[in-house]
Amino acid sequence: MTATEPHPARSSEARAVAAYRQVRETTAALLAQAPPEVGAQPVANCPGWTVQDLVAHLVEICARVHGRATGSTPGPVPAGGLPELLDEWERLSGPVEEFLAGPGSMDRHILVMDAFTHELDLRQALGVPPPVDHPALPVASGVLLTGLSASLDGHGLPPLAVETEHGRRVAGTGEPAVTMSGPWYEVYLSLAGRRTTAQIRSLRWSADPGRWLPAFTWGPFRVPESSGAETVR
């Protein structure tokens, strides 16, 4: 897979730390501006989850990585509401950021991708537009494109070029046979199992995308049958 990314001079390690920290701080800021009952609000991109469930998931994942980084046993997610969860996330994050500052590896980048994707889920649930840019975007997109590359190869499909305002990347092995382009947000959500077949088709394709669509289901991601929410632009 080849790639052209924003912020090319920054190391992947520094980028991962900055990205994860910004997701945590942005999540706290978004929720501080929301009404007290926001914890019970459903998250359309995560069927069955509320906002509180989403934040609890982020804290649980952080606790697991904290345990790995410190050699301790992760404790339970704290009882209470969103303030308690956010306090716990901040408390756990020091060793987790030190872990992210270590040599770049896929599991570190997956942590960033998961957190950033859920920031986008939260923004959608709160009606907040996506960021124009974000330090997590290069890291998270890299994980998604690596997964798509493996899926394309596994399906025996030709490579796919992906173009957004942040550059051009190629998923798969060899010269791309088709190009998919669109706003980074729509492309990202298409790669992260948050866009339907019709929505993926609505991106700009240089050829009919039909044969490539099965590759968008891979790993933990499934193309949903129906859209959970209107597209936020």
Secondary structure, DSSP 8 states (H G I E B T S, - for coil): -EE--SSTTS-HHHHHHHHHHHHHHHHHHHHHTS-GGGGG-B-TTSTT-BHHHHHHHHHHHHHHHHHHHHT-------SS-HHHHHHHHHHHHHHHHHHHTSS--HHHHHHHHHHHHHHHHHHHHHT----S--THHHHHHHHHHHHHHHHHHHTT---EEEEETTEEEEESSSS-SEEEE--HHHHHHHHTT-S-HHHHHTSEESS--GGGGGGG-BTTB---SS-SS----
